[in-house]
Amino acid sequence: RANPSEKPKAVYPTIDDFMRLAVSFYRTIGMNPYESSSGKKPPVILFNLFFAIHMVNLIFVLAMEILYVVLYFRDEFLESCMVMSYIGFVVVGCLKISAVIRRKDTLTTLVRELESFFPPPRAKEQEQYAVRYYLERSHLFTKGFGGLYMTLVITYNLFSITQYTLLRLVQSPNAKQSLPYVEMAPWDYTAAWRFLLTYISQSTAGYTATCAHVGADLMIFAVAMQMIMHFDRVARVLREFQVRARRETNGDADEVADFDAEGAEEDLRELRSLVAYHNKILGITDIMNEVFGIPLLLNFAASSLLVCFVGFQMTFVMSPQQVGKLILILVSANSEIYLICSFSQMLIDASESVCYAAYEMNWTGADQRFRKMLIFIALRAQKPICLKATVFLDISIETMSIFLRMSYKFFCAIRTMYQ
């Protein structure tokens, strides 16, 4: 029996708290993005079977969408444009899943490296790194972004069947069965059970593609936030560093009036450990960009086409319900790119702050070896660290304007072709 006078043990954040939401999205479609060190693993055979069912269904729905565009591109141009945006979304989702599977070992290595120098579950270390603060910031972005995309997929999955059900209830002559994404199936889906089966198939495919998108992005956000936490820790330690050995000269003479050799060695030991810590952070950012480079590039390509097709459709007269759905897509696509650009900019600012911190600390009276080592830290920190969409694009907040210009050019091209 527990003693009521005993205080409950404090629960400290771990790396799993940063990654949990991203992993949860992947596991709902039967994916395990990396090997967890916690030892909690789902049943392999059932999990793989569940994932295979999701992927077969997703590819089947993708084939129906492609077939629809091939058959009706000229006769149903506007509807075909919308279906092409779905095709792009699904294709990118499949490619993101493929990238995560191919990079699973590297992603596992990345997580292990993050675990190796994550602050231990002790109050002092957790406060020094401000772990809870960064975890709350990470949750603010990840939960908001995940909620936005879940709202998007739920709206699209339930809109058609809800509209049909309500019109049937009021016995409206406009009640018509329609599928959530594409009016195409290899069978006559108007029969009750076939319609329900086809509707569930397309809705599940929409959810699978959404989880593929959201899972990769949330993992990028979680890893980037941890990198920001570590860079800020290095900058804070440098600013607060108290040099024990200080050189002071008498007037213009070159002789040293007072110098603590033992303190100088202690200063060097602390600075060396800080240099090693900074080098390890830089090494992990290279692994991070190796893992997430392709998903980041896919994000920009897919979102640009999606914004283009949706913007093109919004130039025509539509019902308020259709406009609302299109606006939701537009907001989601732009939010995704904006968050990626924002996280990369935060990473740039955090990595560059190390250089400023090295200059701002009280180094003028320190040992010569200490000052030389400090110069190397400052030189390394002058090269900003950012998210990289492979070798093609270094992402920053300025990339958002590039994305919008590219989307507008695609929009003008499609508009010209239609006219």
C-alpha positions as CSV (number, residue, x, y, z in Angstrom):
1,R,0.0,0.0,0.0
2,A,1.4,3.4,-1.0
3,N,2.2,5.8,1.8
4,P,0.1,9.0,1.3
5,S,2.9,11.1,2.9
6,E,5.4,10.1,0.1
7,K,5.7,12.5,-2.7
8,P,5.2,11.1,-6.2
9,K,8.4,10.8,-8.3
10,A,8.8,13.6,-10.8
11,V,8.3,12.6,-14.4
12,Y,10.8,14.2,-16.8
13,P,10.5,14.6,-20.6
14,T,12.3,12.1,-22.7
15,I,13.1,11.9,-26.4
16,D,10.0,9.7,-26.9
17,D,7.9,12.6,-25.8
18,F,9.2,14.7,-28.7
19,M,8.7,11.8,-31.2
20,R,5.5,10.2,-29.9
21,L,3.0,12.0,-32.1
22,A,4.9,11.4,-35.3
23,V,5.4,7.7,-34.5
24,S,1.7,7.4,-33.6
25,F,0.6,8.6,-37.0
26,Y,2.9,6.1,-38.7
27,R,1.7,3.2,-36.5
28,T,-1.9,3.8,-37.3
29,I,-1.1,2.7,-40.9
30,G,1.2,-0.2,-39.7
31,M,4.6,1.5,-40.0
32,N,7.4,1.6,-37.5
33,P,9.7,4.4,-38.7
34,Y,12.7,3.4,-36.6
35,E,13.7,0.8,-34.1
36,S,12.9,2.0,-30.6
37,S,15.3,1.4,-27.8
38,S,12.5,1.2,-25.3
39,G,11.9,-2.4,-26.3
40,K,8.2,-1.9,-26.9
41,K,7.6,-3.3,-30.4
42,P,4.3,-4.2,-32.0
43,P,3.6,-7.7,-33.4
44,V,5.7,-7.8,-36.5
45,I,3.6,-10.1,-38.7
46,L,0.3,-8.4,-37.9
47,F,1.8,-5.0,-38.2
48,N,3.4,-5.8,-41.6
49,L,0.1,-7.3,-42.8
50,F,-1.8,-4.2,-41.7
51,F,0.7,-1.9,-43.5
52,A,0.4,-4.1,-46.7
53,I,-3.4,-3.7,-46.7
54,H,-3.1,0.0,-46.4
55,M,-0.5,0.3,-49.2
56,V,-2.5,-2.0,-51.6
57,N,-5.6,0.0,-51.0
58,L,-3.7,3.3,-51.5
59,I,-2.2,2.1,-54.8
60,F,-5.6,0.8,-56.0
61,V,-7.2,4.2,-55.4
62,L,-4.3,6.0,-57.0
63,A,-4.8,3.8,-60.1
64,M,-8.5,4.8,-60.2
65,E,-7.6,8.5,-60.0
66,I,-5.0,8.2,-62.8
67,L,-7.6,6.3,-65.0
68,Y,-10.2,9.0,-64.4
69,V,-7.8,11.7,-65.6
70,V,-6.8,9.7,-68.7
71,L,-10.5,9.1,-69.6
72,Y,-12.1,12.4,-68.7
73,F,-9.3,15.1,-69.0
74,R,-10.9,16.9,-71.9
75,D,-14.5,16.5,-71.0
76,E,-14.2,17.2,-67.3
77,F,-11.2,19.5,-67.2
78,L,-11.9,21.2,-63.8
79,E,-12.7,18.0,-62.0
80,S,-9.6,16.4,-63.6
81,C,-7.5,19.2,-62.2
82,M,-8.8,18.5,-58.7
83,V,-8.2,14.8,-59.1
84,M,-4.6,15.5,-60.3
85,S,-4.0,17.4,-57.0
86,Y,-5.2,14.2,-55.2
87,I,-2.8,12.2,-57.4
88,G,0.1,14.4,-56.5
89,F,-0.8,14.2,-52.8
90,V,-1.0,10.4,-52.9
91,V,2.2,10.0,-55.0
92,V,4.2,12.2,-52.6
93,G,2.7,10.2,-49.7
94,C,3.9,7.0,-51.3
95,L,7.4,8.4,-51.9
96,K,7.6,9.7,-48.3
97,I,6.8,6.2,-47.1
98,S,9.4,4.8,-49.4
99,A,12.0,7.3,-48.2
100,V,11.4,6.5,-44.6
101,I,11.6,2.7,-45.2
102,R,14.8,3.1,-47.2
103,R,16.3,5.3,-44.5
104,K,15.0,3.3,-41.6
105,D,18.6,2.3,-40.4
106,T,19.8,5.9,-40.7
107,L,16.8,7.2,-39.0
108,T,17.4,4.7,-36.2
109,T,21.0,5.9,-35.9
110,L,19.7,9.5,-35.8
111,V,17.4,8.7,-32.9
112,R,20.1,6.8,-31.1
113,E,22.5,9.7,-31.4
114,L,19.8,12.1,-30.1
115,E,19.2,9.7,-27.1
116,S,22.9,9.5,-26.4
117,F,23.2,13.2,-25.3
118,F,19.6,13.9,-24.4
119,P,19.5,15.5,-20.8
120,P,19.2,12.7,-18.2
121,P,16.0,12.6,-16.1
122,R,17.3,14.7,-13.3
123,A,15.9,18.1,-12.2
124,K,19.2,20.0,-12.6
125,E,20.1,18.9,-16.1
126,Q,16.5,19.2,-17.3
127,E,16.4,22.8,-16.1
128,Q,19.8,23.6,-17.6
129,Y,18.5,22.5,-21.0
130,A,15.0,23.9,-20.5
131,V,13.7,20.6,-21.9
132,R,10.1,21.2,-20.8
133,Y,10.0,24.6,-22.5
134,Y,11.2,23.1,-25.8
135,L,8.8,20.1,-25.5
136,E,5.9,22.5,-25.0
137,R,6.9,24.5,-28.1
138,S,7.3,21.3,-30.1
139,H,3.8,20.2,-29.1
140,L,2.3,23.5,-29.9
141,F,3.5,23.2,-33.5
142,T,3.1,19.5,-34.0
143,K,-0.4,19.1,-32.4
144,G,-1.6,22.2,-34.3
145,F,-0.3,20.9,-37.6
146,G,-1.5,17.4,-37.0
147,G,-4.9,18.6,-36.0
148,L,-5.1,20.8,-39.1
149,Y,-4.4,17.8,-41.5
150,M,-6.8,15.6,-39.5
151,T,-9.5,18.2,-39.9
152,L,-8.7,18.2,-43.7
153,V,-8.9,14.5,-44.2
154,I,-12.0,14.0,-42.0
155,T,-13.8,16.8,-43.8
156,Y,-13.0,15.3,-47.2
157,N,-13.8,11.7,-46.1
158,L,-17.2,12.6,-44.5
159,F,-18.4,15.5,-46.6
160,S,-19.9,13.5,-49.5
161,I,-21.7,10.9,-47.5
162,T,-23.0,13.4,-44.9
163,Q,-24.4,15.6,-47.7
164,Y,-26.0,12.5,-49.4
165,T,-27.5,11.3,-46.1
166,L,-29.0,14.7,-45.2
167,L,-30.5,15.2,-48.7
168,R,-32.0,11.7,-48.5
169,L,-33.5,12.5,-45.1
170,V,-35.3,15.5,-46.5
171,Q,-36.2,13.5,-49.6
172,S,-34.5,15.9,-51.9
173,P,-34.4,15.1,-55.6
174,N,-30.7,16.2,-55.7
175,A,-29.6,13.4,-53.4
176,K,-26.9,11.6,-55.3
177,Q,-24.3,9.0,-54.3
178,S,-20.8,10.4,-54.7
179,L,-17.4,9.2,-53.6
180,P,-15.0,11.3,-51.6
181,Y,-12.2,11.7,-54.1
182,V,-12.9,10.3,-57.5
183,E,-16.0,8.9,-59.3
184,M,-14.2,5.8,-60.6
185,A,-14.2,2.2,-59.7
186,P,-13.8,-1.1,-61.6
187,W,-17.4,-2.1,-60.6
188,D,-20.8,-0.6,-60.4
189,Y,-20.6,1.1,-57.0
190,T,-24.2,2.4,-56.9
191,A,-25.4,-0.7,-55.1
192,A,-25.7,-0.1,-51.4
193,W,-22.9,-2.5,-50.1
194,R,-20.6,-1.8,-53.1
195,F,-21.0,2.0,-52.6
196,L,-20.1,1.6,-48.9
197,L,-17.1,-0.6,-49.6
198,T,-15.8,1.8,-52.3
199,Y,-16.4,4.8,-50.1
200,I,-14.5,3.2,-47.2
201,S,-11.7,2.2,-49.5
202,Q,-11.2,5.8,-50.8
203,S,-11.5,7.3,-47.3
204,T,-8.9,4.9,-46.0
205,A,-6.6,5.8,-48.8
206,G,-7.0,9.5,-48.0
207,Y,-6.1,8.8,-44.4
208,T,-3.1,6.7,-45.3
209,A,-1.7,9.4,-47.6
210,T,-2.3,12.0,-44.9
211,C,-0.5,10.0,-42.3
212,A,2.4,9.6,-44.6
213,H,2.6,13.4,-45.1
214,V,2.0,14.3,-41.5
215,G,4.2,11.6,-39.9
216,A,7.3,12.7,-41.9
217,D,6.7,16.4,-41.2
218,L,6.1,15.9,-37.5
219,M,9.4,13.9,-37.2
220,I,11.2,16.7,-39.0
221,F,9.8,19.3,-36.5
222,A,10.6,17.1,-33.5
223,V,14.2,16.6,-34.5
224,A,14.7,20.2,-35.5
225,M,13.4,21.4,-32.1
226,Q,15.8,19.2,-30.3
227,M,18.7,20.6,-32.4
228,I,17.5,24.1,-31.5
229,M,17.5,23.1,-27.9
230,H,21.1,21.9,-28.0
231,F,22.4,24.9,-30.0
232,D,20.7,27.3,-27.5
233,R,22.3,25.3,-24.7
234,V,25.8,25.8,-26.2
235,A,25.2,29.5,-26.7
236,R,23.9,29.9,-23.1
237,V,26.9,28.1,-21.6
238,L,29.3,30.3,-23.6
239,R,27.6,33.5,-22.5
240,E,27.6,32.4,-18.8
241,F,31.1,31.0,-18.9
242,Q,33.2,32.4,-16.0
243,V,36.9,32.4,-16.9
244,R,38.9,31.3,-13.8
245,A,42.4,32.2,-15.1
246,R,42.7,35.9,-16.0
247,R,45.8,37.7,-17.3
248,E,46.3,41.2,-16.1
249,T,49.2,43.4,-17.0
250,N,50.8,46.3,-15.1
251,G,50.4,49.4,-17.2
252,D,52.0,49.0,-20.6
253,A,54.3,46.2,-19.5
254,D,54.1,42.9,-21.2
255,E,54.7,40.9,-18.0
256,V,51.8,39.0,-16.5
257,A,50.9,40.3,-13.0
258,D,48.5,37.6,-12.0
259,F,47.7,34.3,-13.7
260,D,46.2,31.1,-12.3
261,A,47.7,28.2,-14.3
262,E,45.5,25.6,-12.6
263,G,42.4,27.7,-13.4
264,A,43.6,27.9,-17.0
265,E,43.7,24.1,-17.4
266,E,40.2,23.8,-15.9
267,D,38.9,26.5,-18.3
268,L,40.4,24.5,-21.2
269,R,38.9,21.2,-20.1
270,E,35.4,22.8,-19.9
271,L,35.8,24.5,-23.3
272,R,37.1,21.2,-24.9
273,S,34.0,19.4,-23.7
274,L,31.8,22.2,-25.1
275,V,33.6,22.0,-28.4
276,A,33.0,18.2,-28.5
277,Y,29.4,18.8,-27.7
278,H,29.1,21.4,-30.5
279,N,30.8,19.1,-32.9
280,K,28.4,16.3,-32.1
281,I,25.4,18.6,-32.7
282,L,26.8,19.5,-36.1
283,G,27.3,15.8,-36.9
284,I,23.7,15.0,-36.0
285,T,22.4,17.8,-38.2
286,D,24.2,16.2,-41.2
287,I,22.4,12.9,-40.4
288,M,19.1,14.8,-40.1
289,N,19.4,16.3,-43.5
290,E,20.5,13.0,-45.0
291,V,17.3,11.4,-43.7
292,F,14.8,14.2,-44.3
293,G,16.3,15.7,-47.5
294,I,14.0,13.8,-50.0
295,P,10.8,14.3,-47.9
296,L,11.5,18.0,-47.7
297,L,12.0,18.3,-51.5
298,L,8.8,16.3,-52.1
299,N,6.9,18.7,-49.7
300,F,7.8,21.7,-51.8
301,A,7.1,20.1,-55.2
302,A,3.7,18.6,-54.0
303,S,2.5,21.7,-52.2
304,S,3.4,23.9,-55.1
305,L,1.3,21.9,-57.5
306,L,-1.5,21.5,-55.0
307,V,-1.7,25.3,-54.4
308,C,-1.6,25.8,-58.1
309,F,-4.5,23.4,-58.9
310,V,-6.6,24.6,-56.0
311,G,-6.1,28.2,-56.8
312,F,-7.0,27.5,-60.5
313,Q,-10.3,25.9,-59.4
314,M,-11.2,28.8,-57.1
315,T,-11.2,31.1,-60.1
316,F,-14.5,29.5,-61.2
317,V,-18.0,29.8,-59.8
318,M,-18.6,27.1,-57.2
319,S,-20.9,26.2,-54.4
320,P,-20.0,27.5,-50.9
321,Q,-19.3,23.9,-49.7
322,Q,-16.8,23.4,-52.5
323,V,-15.0,26.7,-51.9
324,G,-14.8,25.8,-48.2
325,K,-13.1,22.5,-49.0
326,L,-10.7,24.2,-51.4
327,I,-9.8,26.8,-48.8
328,L,-9.0,24.1,-46.3
329,I,-6.6,22.5,-48.8
330,L,-5.0,25.8,-49.5
331,V,-4.5,26.7,-45.8
332,S,-3.1,23.2,-45.1
333,A,-0.6,23.2,-47.9
334,N,0.7,26.8,-47.2
335,S,0.8,26.0,-43.4
336,E,3.0,23.0,-44.1
337,I,5.5,24.9,-46.1
338,Y,5.5,27.9,-43.7
339,L,6.2,25.7,-40.7
340,I,9.0,23.9,-42.5
341,C,10.5,27.3,-43.4
342,S,10.0,28.6,-39.9
343,F,11.7,25.6,-38.2
344,S,14.6,25.9,-40.6
345,Q,14.9,29.7,-39.8
346,M,14.8,28.9,-36.0
347,L,17.6,26.4,-36.6
348,I,19.6,29.0,-38.5
349,D,19.2,31.6,-35.8
350,A,20.0,29.0,-33.0
351,S,23.2,27.8,-34.8
352,E,24.4,31.4,-35.5
353,S,23.8,32.4,-31.9
354,V,26.7,30.2,-30.9
355,C,29.1,32.5,-32.8
356,Y,27.6,35.7,-31.2
357,A,27.8,34.0,-27.7
358,A,31.5,33.2,-28.2
359,Y,32.2,36.8,-29.0
360,E,30.0,38.2,-26.1
361,M,31.6,36.1,-23.4
362,N,34.3,37.6,-21.2
363,W,37.3,36.2,-23.1
364,T,39.7,39.2,-23.2
365,G,41.7,38.1,-20.1
366,A,41.6,34.4,-20.8
367,D,44.6,32.1,-21.6
368,Q,45.9,32.3,-25.2
369,R,45.1,28.6,-25.9
370,F,41.5,29.3,-24.6
371,R,41.1,32.2,-27.0
372,K,42.3,30.3,-30.0
373,M,39.9,27.5,-29.3
374,L,37.1,30.0,-29.0
375,I,38.0,31.3,-32.4
376,F,37.5,27.8,-33.9
377,I,34.0,27.6,-32.3
378,A,33.1,31.0,-33.7
379,L,34.4,30.0,-37.2
380,R,32.3,26.8,-37.2
381,A,29.2,28.6,-36.0
382,Q,29.4,31.2,-38.8
383,K,28.2,28.7,-41.3
384,P,24.4,28.5,-40.5
385,I,22.8,25.1,-40.0
386,C,19.4,24.7,-41.8
387,L,17.1,22.1,-43.2
388,K,18.2,21.1,-46.7
389,A,15.9,19.7,-49.4
390,T,18.7,17.5,-50.7
391,V,21.4,19.5,-52.6
392,F,18.8,21.6,-54.4
393,L,17.5,23.9,-51.7
394,D,18.7,25.4,-48.4
395,I,15.5,26.2,-46.6
396,S,14.9,29.5,-44.7
397,I,12.0,31.9,-44.2
398,E,12.9,33.4,-47.5
399,T,12.1,30.1,-49.2
400,M,8.4,30.8,-48.5
401,S,8.4,33.6,-51.0
402,I,10.2,31.4,-53.6
403,F,7.5,28.8,-53.0
404,L,4.7,31.3,-53.6
405,R,6.3,32.6,-56.7
406,M,6.7,29.1,-58.1
407,S,3.1,28.3,-57.3
408,Y,1.9,31.4,-59.0
409,K,3.9,30.5,-62.2
410,F,2.3,27.1,-62.3
411,F,-1.1,28.7,-61.8
412,C,-0.5,31.1,-64.7
413,A,0.6,28.2,-66.9
414,I,-2.5,26.1,-66.2
415,R,-4.8,29.1,-66.6
416,T,-3.2,29.9,-70.0
417,M,-3.5,26.3,-71.2
418,Y,-7.2,26.3,-70.2
419,Q,-8.0,29.5,-72.0
